[in-house]
Amino acid sequence: MKKSQFIVLNILFVCLTAHLSYGQGSRYTGSYAKSATIQHVGKSNFVIEGLEFTSNDRDLIVLYSCENVVIKNNSFAASPAKRGIYLDNCKNITIVDNTFDNVHTGLVAHNSRGIKFEYNDVKNVGGPMKEEDKNNGFVALFDKVNGEGNSISYNVSENIFGQSSPGDLINLNQSNGTAQSPIMVKGNWIRGGGPSPSGGGIILGDIGGSYQVAEDNIVVNGGQYGISIAGGHDIALRNNKIYGSKDYFTNVGLYACNWYEEYFGQSYNITVANNVVNYRNKDGNLSNWWYASNVEPISGKETNRYDATLSPSILPEQIFGRARVTVEPEPDPDPQPTPDPDPQPNPNPDPQPNPDPQPDPDPDDEPGEIVLDSTISIYKDTFDRICANCKGSISSSATLLVLNQNGQKILSIPIIGYHTAVDDPIPSGTYTVKVESDDRLQIKQIVIN
């Protein structure tokens, strides 16, 4: 197809930017070279790539006072007593497209700035299962991480009960973003937690903190709680989905409480909005949310809702290692929400709780699909994003194009892997999406609500 077929960008969309993503979890499908553990002090401007780490004697990668480092396309495995990556006093560290399998903790970043932990696969943290709340593992812990450009996003976490001992899977502890650049915890897929009596899926504001946002995450059976705010100010939970079935350690799906008010001051500017929850506590009762009076007023809390149809199927059957899957799974229908009266949450939650592919396509047929090549599929995921899956080899010129109803191109995205998604919102309307890779072409109309 000739580029001349497309009209110049509509001036109304000149300022539209697209953050590109290619699915939750690691997108790397290449090989690894075995490596000894790595430690650097005061080193800058380097890349750690394509390596396989295993050790029960020491943490696998340790950086002290390092800057401008990329850690990508690595494997961290069979180290249940050690951390995959430990950072201390570091700046501008990007950790992307790595796989962590049976390590104690994926990442601990301490006293650092500009830390990005994105598109990683993490499975079975914490070592052998422990019933007590002691030495449990994390997917990622930000401890006194401050400033702009910090993110824990688009990761996959899977913990198989009996093979892991997770605590707070994603924890922001005494960490502070800025008003212009809050710490982002976005688009993570989490399945499996417990039996820690205080651990859960995502916790913000732990021992205080500020300017933090958790949004568009999906948590299924994440532990004692699903997603929470434990203190701090200028913190938001929004547009998350939380499902929890009854277990002997489950307590509450979503909560906000300042456990540390006596020591670190009052909470304010707290937002909990547009979250969808279906969570049962250890007694089998609905326990969707709980708000302590010391974080009130809470903006948006009336927009949170219980959805009885929410189930484990909000995540695909396979979430860990999906970039290496060659057969595309069949999509699950996206359940239609069923409004229900606010359930009575557990009034006394337990004190002090101390990431390939996108969600499956909506099975409803969209109008106007022209199936030219069945190895390419175009769909809208549950986040209302335009997505494309391309099986087989991908040409260097492969492109996803979005055109408005006047045939004007509003964005063009390179296809570099099996799964591609446009993450930033596009204005409501009907769009034609075209995906080309060499002589393969797929076209579909997508309606953005």
N, C-alpha and C positions, 0 to 999 in steps of 0.2 A: 504494500500500500504506500502511495506517494505522500510525502510530508506536505506537498502543496495542496492536498485535499483539505487540510485543516486551516481554518481562518485564524488570524492573529488573535492573541488573548484579548478577551473582552476587558475594556478598561475598568469595568466595575470589579473585576477580580484580580487586578494587578497586585494588590496587597495581600492576596490569599497565599498563605504559606502552608506547606504540607510537611509535617513531621512523619518520616517514613519508618515503618516497622515491618518486620517480616515474620511475625508470630511470636507468641510467648515462648521463652526458653531458648536454648542454644540453637543457632542455625548452622553450626559448623558440622560438616560431614567428612572431613578429611582424616588423615592419620596423625599419630603422635609419635614423638621420639622420647624414649625413656630418659629421665633426668634426675639427678640428685636434687635435694632441697636447695633453695636459693635464699640468700640473705644479702641485702645491700644496705649500706649506710651512706647517706649524703650524696646519692647518685641521681642524675637527671637525664631526661630525654632518651629513653630507651624503651624497647618492646620485649615482652616475654611471650613467646608464641609457639604453638604446636608441640607442647611438651606434655609428658605424662609423669605425674608425681605420686609416690606412695611412700609413706613413712609412719611408723608408730613411735619414733624417737624424738621428733621435732616437728614444728609447724612447717608447712610445705613451701610457702613463699613468705618471707618476712622483709618488710621495708621500713627502715628508720630514716626520717628526714629526707625522703626522696620526693622529686617533683617531675611532673610531665611524663608519666609512665602509662603505657597501655599493656594490659594483661589479657590476652585473647586466645581463643581456640586451644585451650589447654584442658587436660583431664586430671582431676584430683580424686584419688580412689583409695579404698581399703586402708583408711587411716582414722579409725573410729575414736581415737583418743586425742587427735590433733586437729588444729585449725587449718583450713585450706590456705587462707591468706590472712596475714596480720599486718596492719599498717599503723605506724605511730609517728605523729608529727609530719604527716605527708601532705602533699598538695597536688591537685590535678591528676588524680589516678583514675583511669577508666578500666573497668573489669567487665569484659563482654564476651559472650559466646563460649563460655566455659562450662564444663560438666563436673559436678561434685557428687560423688557416689560413695556413701558410707564414710564420710568424714565427720568429725565432731561438730564443726561449724564451718560454714562456707566462708564468711568474711567477718572479721572484727576490724573496724576502723576507729582508732582512738586519737583524739586531739588533732584532727585533720580537717582539710578543707577541699572542696571541689572533688568529691568522691562520687563516682557513678558505678553502680552495680546493676547491670542491665543485660537482659537476654541470656540469662544463665539457667542451666538445669541443676537442681539440687535435690538429692534423694537420701532419705534415711540419715538424718543428723542425730548427734548426741550419743552414739554408741548403743550398746545393748540396753534394752528397756529397763528403766528404773521407775519404781512406784513412787519414790519420794521426790520432793522438789529440790533436787541437788545436782549440780553440774550437768544441766540439760543443754542441748545444742540449739544453735541458731542457724537460720539461713543467712541472715545478715544483721549485724549489730552495729549501729552508729552510736558511739560513745564519745560525747563531746565533739561531734562533728559540726562545724559552723560555717557560715558564710553562704555564698552563692554557688549554684551549680551542683547541688547534691541530689542524688536520686537513687532509689531502689525500685526499679520498674521493669515490667515485662519479663519477670522471671517465673519459673515453674518450681514448685516445691511439692514433693510427694513423700510422705512418711508412712510406711507400712507398719501397722500396729504389731508390736512384738519384735520388730527388727530395728527400732529406733527409739530415741528418748528425747523428743523435742521439748523445748520450753517455749519462750516467745519467739515465733519463727522470724518475724521481722520486728525489730525493736529500735526505736529512736529514743536514746537515753541522754538526757541533759544536752540536747543538740538544738541548734538554732539556725534556721534559714534567715531570709530577709523578706521584707514585705514584697519586694519586686521579684524575688527568686526563692520561694519557700522550698523546703526539702520535700521532694515528691516521692510518694509511694503509689505507683500508678500501674494498673493493668496486670498485676501479678495473679497467677493461678496457684492456689494453695489447696492441697488435699491431704488430710491426715494430721492429727495431733494427739496429744495425751500420752500417758495418763497423768502428766504433771498437774498437781492441784491448783497451779497458778498460771500455767502457760496457755498460749493460744495462738491465733493467726497473726494479727498485726496490732501492735501497741504503739501509740504516739504519746508524746509528753511524759515519758517515764522519768520520774524524778525531775520533772520540769522540762522546759524547752519552749520553743516558740517558732511560729511561721512554718508549720508542717501541714501537709495535705495528703490524705489517703483517698484515692478515687479510682473507680472503675476496676476494683479488684473483685475476684471471686474466691470465696473461702468455703470449702466443703469439709465438715467435720474437723475443724481446725483445733479443737481442744476445749479447755475449760471455758473459753470465750471465743468469739469469732474475730471482731475488730473492736478496738477500744481507744479511749483517751484517758490517760492516768494522771494528768496534771498539765501545767503550762498555760500558755495563752496564744491567741491567734492560731488556732488549730482547727482543721476541718476534716470531717469524714463525709464523703458524698458519692452517690451513684455506685455503691458497692452492693454485691449480692452475697448473702450469708445463709448457708444451710447447715443445720446441725441435728443429727438424730440422737436419741436418748443413749447415754452411756453413763457409767458410774462416776465420771469426772466432769460431765458437762454442767454448765451453770447458766450462762446468758449469752445471747448472740452478739449484742452490741451494747456497749455502755460508755458513759462519760462520768468520771469522778476525779476530783483532785485529792489523791491520797496523801499529798505532800504539802498541803496548804500551811500547816504549822511551821514548816521549815523553809519553804520556797515562795510563799505568798499566794495570792488569790489567782484564780483562773478567770479569764475574760476573753471576749471575742471568740467564742466557741460555736462552731457550726456542725450540725449533724443533719444532713438533708438528703432526701431522695434515695435512701437505702432501702433495699428489699430483703426481708428476713423471714425465715421459717426455721425456728430453732427450739429444741426441746431440752429441758434440763434432766438431771439424773432421776427425777421422779416421773418423767414422761410428760410433764406439763409444758405448755408453751411458755417460753421465757425469751422473748424477742429482744427487748431492750430495757435498760434501766438508766435513769439519769439522777445523779446526786444533786442535791440543792446547791452545793458549793460550786457548781459550774454553770448555774443558771444566771441570766437567761441564755438559752440555747437557740440559735438561729436555725430555722428550717425543720425543727423536730416534728412539726405536724405533717411534714411531707414524707416521712418514713412510713413504710407500710408492710404489713404482713401479707404474704402470698402463700396460700395453702398448697399451690401447685409446685412451688419451688422444691426441687429434689436434687439428688446427686448428679442427675443428668445435665445440670447447668455447666458441668465440665465434661469434656470428651472422656471416653473410657481410657485412652492412653494420653497422658500429658507429658511424661518424662521421655526424652529422646525422640520426639516425634519428627524432628528434621531428618532422621535416618530411616524413617518409614517410607517405603516405596509405594505402598498401596494406600490410596486415600480412603479413610473410613467413611462409612455412611453417616450422614448428618442425623442428629436427634432433633425432633421438633422443639422449637422454642416455646415453652409453656406460656399460655395466656394467663395474665394475672387475674386472681379472683379477690376482689376487695373483701375485707373482713373487718369486723370491729376490732379495735385495739385489744389484744389479749393482755391479761394481767401478767407482767413479767415477774420474775423472781425478785421479791423486794429486798433480799439480802444477798447480793452476790458475794462470792468469796473475796475477802480483803486482799489487797496488795498483790495484783498480778505483777510481779516485779517491773514462679515463673512461671513451645514452638508455635505451634499453629494457633490460629485464632479460634474463637468459639465457632461451633459448627454453623453452616449456613442455614438460614430460614428455609424450610422445605416448601413454603408457599411459592407457587410459580409467580415470577415477575412477568409483566407484559413485555413483549417485543424481543424475546431472546432469539438470536439467530445462531444456531449451533453449527459452526463451521469446523471446529476441531474439538473432539470430546476430551482431549488431554488437557484442555484449559477450561477451568470453571470460574465464573464471576458471580459473586454473591454479596449480600449485606449481612454482617455478623450481628451479634446481640448488642454490640456497642453502637450500632447504626453506622458502621464504617464500611466503605467499599473495599472488598478483598478479592484477590485472585489466587488460585492455586494452579501451578503449571507443572505437569508431570514431564519427565524426560529431560533431555538436555536443554539448556537455556542459552540462547544466542547472546552475544555481547551487546547487541542493539535492541534486545527485547524491551518493550515499553508498555506501560499502562497509561492510557489516555482517558481523560474525563471531559466530555463536551456537554454544554448546556442545551436547552431546547432549540436554540437558534443555530446549533451546530458549531458554536464557538468553543474552542479548547480552553478550559480553565486551569488545567494542570497536566503535567506529563511526568511520569515516574519511571525510572529504570527498574526492570525486573532482574534481580540478581540471585533469586533462590526459588524454591518450591512455593513458598507462601509470601505474598505481598499484601500490605494493608496501608490505607491512608488513615492516619491516626487523628489528625486535626479535624474538627467538624467542618463540614461543607454546608452552605446555606440550604435551607429546605427547598425542594424542587425535584423535578424529574431530569435525570442525566443519562446520557449514553456513554457506556464504558466500553472501550476497545482495548484488547490485549493482543499484541503481535510479538511473535518470536520466529524469526526467519519467515518461512512460508505458512506458518500456523497463525490462525486468527480466530478470535472469539469476540462477539459483540452482545451486549445486553443492556436493557434499560433498568436503571436502579432509581427507586424513589427514596429520597432522604426526607425524613419527617422533621 
